[in-house]
Amino acid sequence: MSLDGALIVEREVRELVRRRGLDPARDPDGVRALVAAAIADYDERAALGTVPRLDDAAAVHRQVVDAVAGLGPLQRYLDDPSVEEVWVNSPTAVFVARGGVAELTTTILSEEQVRDLVEQMLKASGRRLDLSSPFVDATLPGGERLHVAIPDVTRRHWAVNIRKHVVRASTLDDLVALGSLPHQPAAFLAAAVRAGLNILVSGQTQAGKTTMLNALAGAIPVRDRVISCEEVFELRLAARDWVALQCRQPNLEGTGEIPLRRLVKEALRMRPSRLLVGEVREAEALDLLLALNAGLPAMCTLHAGSGREALTKLCTLPLLAGENVTAGFVVPTVASAVDLVVHLDLDHAGRRAVREVLAVPGRVEAGVVETAELFGTRGGRLVRGDGFPPHAERFARVGVDVASLLRAGV
């Protein structure tokens, strides 16, 4: 490939885009047509000897389209279905994750390229990044989640993460097919969702919590109205009656911020049948608990090392809402509001799987929420424990014999 030729074509295409007022992010097909026309014109000039020939016109076409309508050298990773996440630690350290395993790529960028790529990615989101706001969380037009941190919060280089959220599971049956969940617990969880039990999904980063929440939501009855609240849009539901809400960062004047706590409050005014909260991290845990305590079926995710740790964390986060919120109120509320905890794990080989499913009977002993193991990992397999879920009457209302469903060997 002639590098000079590719740069000439790219420069000409950018000028055509500017003249025609084309938005490359919204009209990639228009950009592809311009690139094809520009290459054809270039080949005619190359035949006359006025410009160097292109060694590989197809490669130049891909390169220019990626540069103008995509993310340049990073675009090929976004187009690769095996890549789950891309991150840039420095211009010479670009990583990707495949199957949960990180690998260093051969891509080398410049400091200017990194800044230009971030600026390009943020155009569509309307979010900002500067010294007064050195972090940004945004959604790219293709649905990818972007996070950027800049100096002096980072030591020297811009740190960029692009999480693709490849949703391979829209139902619990999909997780069974992927080997992340055996059939019996999948059938039980689907029944629990239909019955309206409140479910907490826990796990470490990249363990598959959002995918699990998405799969659980696939079991929500079709007539239910679903309201989801997330920091940035990640869920991909097939629900017929669904409203998705996301947070908003403050504007240049420092106003206009909409935190997750506000979204949860607003969601309750939107006549939800089901509430989904993408990630509980702070004081919004109190508003979620109040919603659960009012009888609204809900599901959420939370970072934790085990199912029991997730419950302990959920008992702590509401205390951030104010001094008038006490453990004496929060702990029994968690015990009565949360029905199940589904904990996922990511092992050293990058395999994601459900490691345990806990029932929360509603009791508190010595300030600790009691749990019962419905399913636990034994010898690398998720097997039936000796616990029993709460609210058998809710299962009965949707025509499920939960005792038979949980009988060993089913």
CORUR-V515055 format. One record per residue. PHI is phi in whole degrees, 0 to 359 (999 if undefined). OMEGA is omega in whole degrees, 0 to 359 (none if undefined). NEAR is the number of other C-alpha atoms within 8 Angstrom. Layout:
BEGIN
PHI | OMEGA | NEAR
PHI | OMEGA | NEAR
END
This chain:
BEGIN
999 | 176 | 9
275 | 181 | 10
297 | 179 | 6
298 | 180 | 7
298 | 179 | 11
297 | 179 | 13
294 | 178 | 8
296 | 179 | 8
298 | 180 | 13
299 | 180 | 12
298 | 180 | 8
292 | 179 | 9
293 | 179 | 13
298 | 179 | 9
292 | 178 | 8
295 | 178 | 9
299 | 181 | 12
295 | 182 | 8
296 | 184 | 7
271 | 180 | 6
65 | 183 | 6
278 | 174 | 9
261 | 184 | 7
302 | 182 | 11
292 | 183 | 8
266 | 183 | 5
227 | 180 | 9
297 | 179 | 10
294 | 176 | 6
298 | 178 | 9
295 | 180 | 14
300 | 179 | 10
295 | 178 | 8
296 | 180 | 10
296 | 179 | 14
299 | 179 | 9
294 | 181 | 8
294 | 179 | 11
292 | 178 | 11
298 | 178 | 8
295 | 180 | 8
296 | 180 | 10
299 | 178 | 10
296 | 179 | 8
290 | 179 | 10
294 | 178 | 11
294 | 177 | 8
273 | 177 | 7
83 | 181 | 7
275 | 177 | 7
221 | 179 | 9
293 | 181 | 9
290 | 174 | 9
270 | 180 | 11
291 | 183 | 6
218 | 184 | 8
297 | 180 | 9
295 | 179 | 6
294 | 177 | 8
296 | 179 | 11
301 | 180 | 12
297 | 183 | 8
297 | 183 | 10
288 | 177 | 12
299 | 178 | 13
298 | 182 | 13
290 | 186 | 11
271 | 185 | 13
253 | 182 | 10
237 | 182 | 9
248 | 173 | 12
55 | 183 | 10
296 | 180 | 9
272 | 187 | 7
298 | 182 | 10
297 | 178 | 8
285 | 177 | 9
291 | 179 | 10
280 | 183 | 6
276 | 184 | 7
294 | 180 | 7
278 | 181 | 6
271 | 181 | 13
264 | 184 | 14
207 | 177 | 12
234 | 175 | 14
217 | 183 | 11
241 | 176 | 12
275 | 177 | 12
199 | 181 | 10
303 | 181 | 12
256 | 180 | 9
229 | 179 | 11
252 | 184 | 15
245 | 170 | 12
225 | 174 | 14
241 | 175 | 12
236 | 180 | 11
58 | 179 | 9
82 | 182 | 12
249 | 182 | 9
277 | 175 | 8
215 | 178 | 8
279 | 180 | 8
269 | 177 | 8
268 | 182 | 5
290 | 177 | 8
240 | 179 | 8
246 | 171 | 9
250 | 178 | 8
303 | 181 | 9
294 | 178 | 6
299 | 180 | 8
298 | 180 | 11
297 | 180 | 9
295 | 179 | 8
295 | 179 | 10
295 | 179 | 10
300 | 179 | 8
296 | 181 | 9
292 | 184 | 10
276 | 183 | 12
304 | 185 | 8
285 | 186 | 8
276 | 184 | 9
75 | 180 | 6
264 | 189 | 10
240 | 180 | 9
212 | 178 | 9
203 | 184 | 7
297 | 179 | 8
281 | 178 | 5
223 | 189 | 8
280 | 175 | 12
239 | 172 | 9
213 | 177 | 12
232 | 186 | 9
210 | 176 | 11
251 | 178 | 12
280 | 181 | 12
305 | 180 | 7
277 | 179 | 5
97 | 180 | 10
289 | 179 | 12
262 | 182 | 16
250 | 171 | 13
227 | 181 | 11
226 | 172 | 13
230 | 184 | 12
235 | 176 | 14
299 | 9 | 11
267 | 173 | 7
292 | 170 | 7
271 | 186 | 10
294 | 185 | 6
215 | 188 | 7
257 | 172 | 11
290 | 178 | 14
253 | 186 | 12
237 | 174 | 12
236 | 175 | 12
237 | 181 | 11
260 | 188 | 10
279 | 182 | 11
51 | 177 | 10
288 | 182 | 6
280 | 180 | 7
267 | 183 | 6
222 | 175 | 12
255 | 176 | 14
220 | 177 | 12
293 | 176 | 16
297 | 176 | 9
297 | 178 | 11
294 | 176 | 12
297 | 180 | 12
296 | 180 | 7
280 | 180 | 7
84 | 181 | 8
271 | 186 | 10
205 | 176 | 13
291 | 186 | 9
295 | 186 | 8
298 | 177 | 9
297 | 177 | 9
295 | 179 | 12
296 | 178 | 10
296 | 182 | 11
296 | 177 | 9
299 | 178 | 11
293 | 179 | 11
296 | 178 | 10
294 | 179 | 13
300 | 181 | 12
284 | 177 | 10
86 | 176 | 9
287 | 179 | 13
271 | 189 | 13
237 | 175 | 12
254 | 179 | 12
256 | 183 | 15
237 | 179 | 17
159 | 178 | 15
280 | 177 | 11
301 | 178 | 6
69 | 179 | 7
282 | 179 | 11
105 | 183 | 12
296 | 180 | 12
294 | 177 | 10
298 | 178 | 12
296 | 179 | 11
299 | 178 | 13
297 | 181 | 14
291 | 177 | 14
299 | 180 | 13
297 | 178 | 11
295 | 180 | 12
264 | 179 | 12
294 | 179 | 10
305 | 189 | 6
296 | 182 | 7
278 | 183 | 6
286 | 176 | 10
265 | 185 | 11
252 | 172 | 13
241 | 179 | 15
247 | 180 | 13
234 | 182 | 16
218 | 174 | 14
295 | 170 | 11
223 | 184 | 10
296 | 177 | 11
229 | 183 | 11
293 | 178 | 8
228 | 186 | 7
265 | 175 | 9
259 | 183 | 6
297 | 181 | 9
285 | 183 | 7
245 | 187 | 9
221 | 173 | 10
240 | 181 | 7
256 | 179 | 9
241 | 175 | 10
227 | 181 | 11
289 | 176 | 13
227 | 178 | 9
280 | 179 | 9
295 | 179 | 10
278 | 183 | 10
299 | 179 | 6
272 | 179 | 5
83 | 180 | 7
242 | 176 | 7
86 | 180 | 8
292 | 174 | 10
236 | 181 | 10
280 | 182 | 10
297 | 179 | 12
300 | 179 | 10
294 | 180 | 9
298 | 180 | 13
298 | 178 | 13
297 | 181 | 9
293 | 181 | 8
300 | 181 | 13
292 | 179 | 9
268 | 187 | 7
252 | 178 | 7
55 | 180 | 7
283 | 167 | 13
266 | 179 | 10
220 | 177 | 11
240 | 175 | 14
243 | 177 | 11
239 | 189 | 13
297 | 182 | 14
201 | 179 | 10
266 | 183 | 10
234 | 190 | 9
224 | 187 | 8
293 | 178 | 12
298 | 177 | 14
300 | 179 | 13
295 | 181 | 11
295 | 177 | 11
296 | 179 | 9
299 | 179 | 11
297 | 178 | 8
294 | 179 | 10
297 | 182 | 13
292 | 178 | 10
275 | 176 | 6
97 | 179 | 6
274 | 178 | 11
299 | 184 | 11
211 | 174 | 13
220 | 180 | 12
207 | 176 | 13
240 | 183 | 14
202 | 176 | 12
287 | 176 | 11
193 | 182 | 11
271 | 177 | 9
199 | 179 | 9
296 | 180 | 14
292 | 176 | 7
296 | 178 | 9
297 | 178 | 14
295 | 178 | 10
298 | 179 | 10
293 | 179 | 9
293 | 175 | 10
281 | 183 | 12
263 | 186 | 10
303 | 180 | 13
298 | 179 | 14
295 | 178 | 14
288 | 184 | 9
286 | 178 | 10
156 | 184 | 6
293 | 181 | 7
281 | 176 | 4
267 | 185 | 10
242 | 177 | 8
297 | 178 | 9
299 | 175 | 6
270 | 189 | 8
292 | 187 | 13
299 | 177 | 13
294 | 177 | 12
293 | 176 | 10
299 | 182 | 13
298 | 182 | 15
273 | 186 | 12
268 | 181 | 11
271 | 181 | 14
256 | 183 | 15
223 | 171 | 13
236 | 177 | 15
251 | 183 | 14
253 | 181 | 13
246 | 182 | 16
219 | 174 | 12
242 | 183 | 14
275 | 186 | 7
294 | 180 | 6
269 | 178 | 7
87 | 179 | 9
277 | 179 | 9
255 | 181 | 12
202 | 172 | 11
284 | 182 | 12
259 | 178 | 11
199 | 172 | 14
232 | 182 | 14
252 | 171 | 14
261 | 178 | 15
244 | 186 | 17
291 | 180 | 12
104 | 182 | 13
255 | 177 | 10
235 | 179 | 11
234 | 180 | 7
55 | 177 | 4
78 | 181 | 6
243 | 179 | 8
289 | 180 | 15
283 | 177 | 11
225 | 175 | 9
225 | 184 | 12
279 | 174 | 13
277 | 177 | 14
220 | 179 | 12
218 | 182 | 13
270 | 177 | 10
228 | 180 | 7
59 | 179 | 4
83 | 180 | 5
240 | 176 | 7
273 | 185 | 13
234 | 181 | 8
293 | 174 | 9
266 | 182 | 8
254 | 181 | 7
276 | 179 | 9
221 | 185 | 8
286 | 175 | 12
283 | 172 | 9
61 | 177 | 7
300 | 181 | 8
294 | 178 | 6
291 | 176 | 9
297 | 182 | 15
297 | 181 | 10
296 | 179 | 8
259 | 174 | 8
79 | 181 | 6
248 | 172 | 9
271 | 188 | 8
294 | 179 | 10
297 | 178 | 6
293 | 181 | 7
297 | 184 | 11
265 | 181 | 10
298 | 182 | 7
305 | 177 | 5
92 | 179 | 3
289 | none | 7
END
